[in-house]
Amino acid sequence: MSTFHPFSRLPTELRLHIWALAVEPRIVELRVVPDDSSQVQRLVSLTPAPAIVQTCQESRNLGLYKQAFSEVTATKVNVAAGAESRYVWLNLDIDMVSIGKTSFEVFKPVALSIKRLRFERENSDEYFFHVEVRELWDWTNTEEIHVVCADGMESWHKASEEHFWPCPLENLWFFDPDDGRMMRSIEMEKMLDEQQEESWRRHEGAFENDDDD
């Protein structure tokens, strides 16, 4: 039987390589919520910190994950109220930042650092459609966006054309939480176009049948 060598006794280069292999893309759920005790906002994460930053000092010091987004709640009101500075461990090159229904404006201080974004909205909501979606114009470094369609995928028909998206359309995805469908924008638009055309054909056929009668 071969001799077991504890991890800490492995050559440094091999240990570093193993740590790097342990890094995987995550969906990191972030929200900014009111803190009832101090009447200020605070950043909370629904996603556990990656195991690497909890394992040992060596793994933390590699810089595979960094303390990020303390700027999100670093407002004058929060500082004046003595709110604790909060952060989240992120690898911004591969992690997807999922903000749910939290407003884009709240994350504006860190918008340029976010490469992968996930959010939940209703395209049928007038405020989002005409106002809030324009705030994405400032997210110029975002390379991939996942939209959770709170009002169903059909409500987002033509959204890739009607709205400006900072990422390429091939990196724009739509997810329907009701039935689990997830599609690239181009594929979604093609499917919904076909459904619309089929619906028109059925209506035209019904009108023709009425005329024959």
Stockholm file with secondary structure:
# STOCKHOLM 1.0

chainA/1-213         MSTFHPFSRLPTELRLHIWALAVEPRIVELRVVPDDSSQVQRLVSLTPAPAIVQTCQESRNLGLYKQAFSEVTATKVNVAAGAESRYVWLNLDIDMVSIGKTSFEVFKPVALSIKRLRFERENSDEYFFHVEVRELWDWTNTEEIHVVCADGMESWHKASEEHFWPCPLENLWFFDPDDGRMMRSIEMEKMLDEQQEESWRRHEGAFENDDDD
#=GR chainA/1-213 SS CCCCCCGGGSCHHHHHHHHHHTCCCCEEEEEEEEETTTTEEEEEESSCCCHHHHHCHHHHTTCSSEEECTTTTCCHHHHHTTCCCCCEEECTTTCEEECTTSCTGGGGGGGGGCSEEEEEECTTCHHHHHTGGGGGGGCTTCCEEEEEETTCGGGGTTHHHHSCCSSCGGGEEEECTTTCCEEEHHHHHHHHHHHHHHHHHHHHHHHHHHHHC
#=GC SS_cons         CCCCCCGGGSCHHHHHHHHHHTCCCCEEEEEEEEETTTTEEEEEESSCCCHHHHHCHHHHTTCSSEEECTTTTCCHHHHHTTCCCCCEEECTTTCEEECTTSCTGGGGGGGGGCSEEEEEECTTCHHHHHTGGGGGGGCTTCCEEEEEETTCGGGGTTHHHHSCCSSCGGGEEEECTTTCCEEEHHHHHHHHHHHHHHHHHHHHHHHHHHHHC
//
